[in-house]
Amino acid sequence: MVDAFLNKKYKLAKSENFDELMKALGVGLITRKVGASVSPVMELEKDAATGEYTLHSNSTFKNHAIKFKTLKVDDIVCTRIYKPL
């Protein structure tokens, strides 16, 4: 199911009420303005050898990646998320 999204780039198309959310979280005005102007590009990759996924988020402001694995035991799906690189 996830494999259909692999190795494709996705750009933020729409953002609603993001400024209000950041304001409610206590984010300062300048950081909110920068955050509202950022339009990240997301890409999901899979390491065939380890089964580990990497989700890349790239923008002009900040780039980061999160590595994770999904495990299935009977009907329970568990996701392990690692710290950003």
Secondary structure, DSSP 8 states (H G I E B T S, - for coil): -GGGGBT-EEE-----SHHHHHHHTT--HHHHHHHHH---EEEEEEETTTTEEEEEEE-SS-EEEEEEEEEEETTEEEEEE----
